[in-house]
Each structure stands twice: as structure tokens, then as C-alpha cells.
Amino acid sequence: MIKVLKSGVLLTIQDFGRDGYRHLGVSKAGSLDPFAQIIANRLLNNNDNDAVLEITVGLCELEFTCDTVIALHGADLQATLDGQAIYPGWTYTVKNKQVLSFATGRAGLRAYLAVKGGIQNTQVMGSKSTDLNACFGGIEGRALATGDEIPITPYYGEFIKVGAIAPAQRKLIRLHPSPHANLLGEPLLNNFVSTAFKVSSNSNRMGVRLEHKNNLVHSHSLPSLGVSPGSIQLPPSGEPIVLLNDGQTTGGYPLLGTVIEADLHQFAQFRPLDTVEFKYVTFEEAAKAKQKLDGHLHQFSLALKNNL
Amino acid sequence: MKPAPHIYALTNSSLLLDASHLDATDRLSIQKKIWALTSHCKCTDEFTDLVPAMNSLTLYLKSGKHLNKWLQVLPSLWNDIKTSTFKGQHHLIETIYKGEDINYVARYHNLSADEVINIHIKTKYHVLFLGFQPGFAYLHGLDEQLHTPRRDEPRIKVPKGSVAIGAEQTGIYPADTPGGWHIIGHTDTALFDSTSEQPCLIQPGDTLEFVPLVNKGATHD
């Protein structure tokens, strides 16, 4: 077990989330930075989809009640194990009764903690992820609280310490073109791609809200249509919302486009007041960016195999 | 030439079929085509998700390699698809018409509470699509006599199972949620259960009727 001594800002159990239920109004949920989840799991020779802890901002404290091996990835939230500093991208053996504490970070927002064998909570609708809005999955469908016990399987074996380097953050986010480009008009879209947005403190796992001083207001209303993580909605107020994993499945605002798959995980790490800019790319460029990311993961796996 | 829906590639692995611009006198007939198309695409097993919405269908592919194929075949599928091939289920929603706002709705329309109930139960509603929260169905068919502007002050909590009216729509809340619709009744029918094999009772394209329950000591004075 992992016992939650202090829950911090938002601590949840996540995996890749739910597919196949969007027509019923069920959101994807799942890790906002699946890339960090994959690396943390691969460092431990886990399956990519094994459930991990998503730690937002930090300030939490976890006590292990058995031996295991852990790996951290994503933001560096200045973690310590019994007071000793530990770093993202490395594996660490943990003994019964040891305490893992997170302070907070200077950059990035979310850290991912994988444990050997994955977190062992029950799957609901094909996933162990917490759906915070619909209140199911994870542990009772809620953020973890002080006193909660997170089920894990003890691991007593030896484990070689290995590491992975995190890829650099991007501030220029690549987008697929909008199906509503004609409706919104070229001047507005030009304005959109020449704006440096600030991430609003009003952002969460449902979506990142973007503030700016340019004029993107409009008066279009649309019949509701299917939306997904990465869809960028433009409400009439002119402040774009980048939908993330807990976002609703249908919405009635015009879309500015969709974040390409290779860049979407960046939104897990943006903090309030960070700046973001956008650029439309072709489908070929988007596919290439995805190949590059997959290639990076593949090389990483090969390197691990040679080491383990 | 038959009017065609707009078809867009949203990403390397998702598409949008948008029929909202089609000049149809009966929106429901377009929606029926969308349900038939959804059901056809589901059988191909090439999609992780198919999300019908208001006169549109968003298709999420398992693999990006089939994107171009679907961009090409969707227009002809749209032309050829027979709406009669799609059959939704019909649900009877037993309702106790004793909601907090039923008298308000009645007064607003110069009707009695009984008249409100009689108008509300006489319609066979079509489930256009689901969204907003798991199991929340957008229904088509609320009688104009009951169209009621939303509350000025939304409630912080509309209880699970509430049957409510908001502007031109009526609906049932599958879980507690904030909301500005007028509550006219309550149902014990479970609409969403994450632990069940079939988590949602109602699917897009189904039909439903409200059936008043009067023998549980419910009155609506």
C-alpha cells in the first residue's frame, strides 16, 4: 500500500483513460501527460497503460507500507525520499515505511509516479482512471485524501537504477486546421495565430483557458458537436479553451482547431501565466511529429533493454 | 444533385460529418440518417468512438491509416444509407410529477399542474444525442406549450433523477449537478451506473415516454 499522509493540491490515479463511451457523455479522463506515464512505466518494465499517480503542483506526502521500486517523470516537483532528493527520469528502490514528499516546482505542473507492477485499484468501464466530474474510477471517483490507502503489489527484487531524459517543453503549439475556419473568418484566425496567450489560473483537467488582449470576440452559435481532448473552443467572449481529458464530449462553441497529438501532452505542464502560441500545420507535419515522438519512445525502450 | 454534408478531417485520426447546413424541413430525418450511419460505422470495428451530436457525427478512428478511405466513402454512404435500418429502443420513464417548479411552470403558461403533466406525457421523445454528463440525453419533441425560460438563479444542486424543462428542452438528470432548468418531476429509473455492463440506459437514437406514477402517494396539489 501507499498511504496518503498529505494529499497536496490534486492527487489522482490515472492511466490512459476511457475509450468507447464518448457517445454516452463519458469523458476520456486519464493522464494529461501520457508521455510521462509511458516513460515512468517503461523505466520499471511495466505495461505502458499501468495506472500511475498524477501529482499536481506537489505538496503531498506518501508513505509506503511495503517494499517496491518507483519511477518519476513529468515536472520536477522537488521530491525527497526520507529527506534525500530524488529526480524525474530515474528509478529508486523504496523500503517499507519510507516517506516520499513533494515540495513544488519552478517549471511544469504535474509529476507522474509509477510503481513496480502499477497501482492496483479496480477498473471501471475499462480503465483505472479517476473521472472527477462523474465521480467514478480511481478511489471512489475522487481526488485522493489524507488517510487513503492506494493498493500496490510489494516488490522485493533487485532493480538496476536507470534514467531517461525528458524532452524539452514547447511554447509554440501545432494545430490541425479548424472545421469552422470559414465561419470565423481569416482576420480572426490571423489574429489568433499572432497572439501570445497567457494560461489562466482558471484552468483545470477539463481545459486550459487562455487570456490575451487581442480581439477574438464573435457572435456565432452552433448546434452542439462532438469535441475531444485537444479541441480548441472559442466562446463568444473570445477567450479560447483548450479541452483536456476531463472535458465534456459535446459542445456548441466554434472550434479554432485541434492540437496535434504530439503536442497535446504539453498542456499537462503549463502553469498559470505561462505563455502559449499556436501555429497551423499540415496533416503530414502532424504525422511526422507523432512519428518523431514514437521514435523517441522506441529508442528509449531499446536503450533500456540494453541496460536492464 | 443531392445536398451533401460537409466532411472534415479534424486530426490524423478523427473526422467530422456536419449536416447542420442542410436545408431540411424535418431536422429529425437528418438525425435519423446520422444514427443509421453511426450504427453502420460501428459494425466496421475501425473506430474507438462514434459521437452523434446535433446534426453531426464525429468519428474517432483506431488507426490514422484509414483516414483517407473514410474521407472518400462518407459522402456516398450518406447518400445510400437507409434510415429504416436503424431501430432504437423505447423506454418508459416512470415519473412522479411532484417537482419543486411544476406549479411555477403551470402558472407561467396559465395551465393547471395536471395540464402540464398531460402535455408532457403525451409526446414520444427522440434521444438526439448524449452529452454534458454521462447518461444525459438531449431530447427532441417538447410541446411548445411547455417551453419555459431557464431559472434566473440556477440551482447549485439539481438532484439525480430530476425531470426538468429548460427553454425548448426537457431532460432527466442522471446525477446531481448544478443547473438552471425547472424541476417538474422525479424518476427512480437509473440512467447511469458505471459498474454495470451497460452503463447507460439510454443510447442516441432511442425513444422515450414519461409515464406518471400516481399510486405511490404522490400528489401534485
Boltz contact constraints between the chains, C-beta under 6 A:
constraints:
  - contact:
      token1: [A, 19]
      token2: [B, 48]
      max_distance: 6.0
  - contact:
      token1: [A, 22]
      token2: [B, 49]
      max_distance: 6.0
  - contact:
      token1: [A, 22]
      token2: [B, 51]
      max_distance: 6.0
  - contact:
      token1: [A, 23]
      token2: [B, 50]
      max_distance: 6.0
  - contact:
      token1: [A, 23]
      token2: [B, 51]
      max_distance: 6.0
  - contact:
      token1: [A, 23]
      token2: [B, 204]
      max_distance: 6.0
  - contact:
      token1: [A, 24]
      token2: [B, 130]
      max_distance: 6.0
  - contact:
      token1: [A, 24]
      token2: [B, 134]
      max_distance: 6.0
  - contact:
      token1: [A, 24]
      token2: [B, 200]
      max_distance: 6.0
  - contact:
      token1: [A, 25]
      token2: [B, 130]
      max_distance: 6.0
  - contact:
      token1: [A, 25]
      token2: [B, 131]
      max_distance: 6.0
  - contact:
      token1: [A, 25]
      token2: [B, 133]
      max_distance: 6.0
  - contact:
      token1: [A, 25]
      token2: [B, 134]
      max_distance: 6.0
  - contact:
      token1: [A, 25]
      token2: [B, 136]
      max_distance: 6.0
  - contact:
      token1: [A, 26]
      token2: [B, 134]
      max_distance: 6.0
  - contact:
      token1: [A, 124]
      token2: [B, 194]
      max_distance: 6.0
  - contact:
      token1: [A, 125]
      token2: [B, 194]
      max_distance: 6.0
  - contact:
      token1: [A, 134]
      token2: [B, 134]
      max_distance: 6.0
  - contact:
      token1: [A, 136]
      token2: [B, 194]
      max_distance: 6.0
  - contact:
      token1: [A, 176]
      token2: [B, 11]
      max_distance: 6.0
  - contact:
      token1: [A, 179]
      token2: [B, 8]
      max_distance: 6.0
  - contact:
      token1: [A, 179]
      token2: [B, 16]
      max_distance: 6.0
  - contact:
      token1: [A, 223]
      token2: [B, 20]
      max_distance: 6.0
  - contact:
      token1: [A, 223]
      token2: [B, 54]
      max_distance: 6.0
  - contact:
      token1: [A, 223]
      token2: [B, 55]
      max_distance: 6.0
  - contact:
      token1: [A, 224]
      token2: [B, 53]
      max_distance: 6.0
  - contact:
      token1: [A, 224]
      token2: [B, 54]
      max_distance: 6.0
  - contact:
      token1: [A, 225]
      token2: [B, 53]
      max_distance: 6.0
  - contact:
      token1: [A, 225]
      token2: [B, 56]
      max_distance: 6.0
  - contact:
      token1: [A, 226]
      token2: [B, 51]
      max_distance: 6.0
  - contact:
      token1: [A, 226]
      token2: [B, 53]
      max_distance: 6.0
  - contact:
      token1: [A, 226]
      token2: [B, 58]
      max_distance: 6.0
  - contact:
      token1: [A, 249]
      token2: [B, 131]
      max_distance: 6.0
  - contact:
      token1: [A, 250]
      token2: [B, 53]
      max_distance: 6.0
  - contact:
      token1: [A, 250]
      token2: [B, 131]
      max_distance: 6.0
  - contact:
      token1: [A, 258]
      token2: [B, 10]
      max_distance: 6.0
  - contact:
      token1: [A, 258]
      token2: [B, 11]
      max_distance: 6.0
  - contact:
      token1: [A, 283]
      token2: [B, 12]
      max_distance: 6.0
  - contact:
      token1: [A, 286]
      token2: [B, 12]
      max_distance: 6.0
  - contact:
      token1: [A, 287]
      token2: [B, 12]
      max_distance: 6.0
